[in-house]
Amino acid sequence: MIAVTRLNGEKIYLNAELIETVETRPDTLITLINGNKIMVKENVSDIIKKIRGYHREVNLITKDDIRKIIAEESY
């Protein structure tokens, strides 16, 4: 689960496995795989960091995967 903040200030927790897309419109819009949409205060890069942190915690990303991601981002 990742913590996010709705535009009204309410803190909620989302299952990172259910996130389909994260967009800026100008607020951040998270779309879940069931079609539900949630507007949040955090920016897209913060959401992505939280998702990556979640995956590291549950060991879905290995150290080699992290190195590949970092290498890809440096281009």
C-alpha positions in Angstrom: 0.0 0.0 0.0 1.1 3.6 -0.7 -0.1 6.7 1.2 -1.5 9.5 -0.9 -3.5 12.7 -0.1 -6.8 13.6 -1.7 -7.3 17.2 -2.7 -9.5 17.7 0.4 -6.5 16.7 2.6 -7.8 13.2 3.4 -5.0 10.6 3.6 -5.8 7.3 1.9 -3.8 4.2 1.2 -3.9 2.6 -2.3 -2.8 -0.9 -3.3 0.2 -0.1 -5.6 -0.6 -3.3 -7.6 -3.9 -1.8 -8.7 -2.6 1.4 -10.2 -2.9 1.5 -14.0 -1.9 5.1 -14.8 -0.7 8.3 -13.1 -1.2 11.6 -15.0 -0.9 15.3 -14.5 -4.1 17.2 -15.4 -2.9 19.7 -13.8 -3.6 17.9 -10.5 -2.4 14.3 -10.3 -4.9 11.8 -11.4 -4.4 8.1 -10.5 -6.5 5.6 -12.4 -6.9 2.1 -11.0 -7.3 -1.1 -13.0 -11.0 -1.2 -12.1 -11.5 2.3 -13.7 -11.8 4.2 -10.5 -10.0 7.6 -10.6 -8.5 9.5 -7.7 -7.2 13.1 -7.7 -4.3 13.5 -5.3 -2.0 16.3 -4.0 1.3 14.4 -4.6 3.0 15.0 -8.0 3.6 12.2 -10.5 7.3 11.7 -9.6 6.4 11.3 -5.9 3.8 8.7 -6.7 6.3 6.8 -8.9 8.8 6.9 -6.1 6.2 5.5 -3.7 5.3 2.7 -6.1 9.0 1.8 -6.6 9.5 1.9 -2.8 6.5 -0.4 -2.4 8.0 -2.9 -4.9 11.3 -2.8 -3.2 9.7 -3.6 0.1 7.9 -6.6 -1.3 11.0 -7.7 -3.2 9.4 -7.4 -6.6 12.3 -5.4 -7.9 15.8 -6.9 -7.5 19.0 -4.9 -7.1 19.8 -5.7 -10.7 16.4 -4.3 -11.8 17.1 -1.1 -9.8 20.5 -0.7 -11.5 18.7 -1.1 -14.9 16.1 1.5 -14.0 18.8 4.0 -12.9 20.8 3.4 -16.1 17.7 4.0 -18.2 16.8 7.2 -16.3 20.3 8.6 -16.9 19.8 8.8 -20.7 
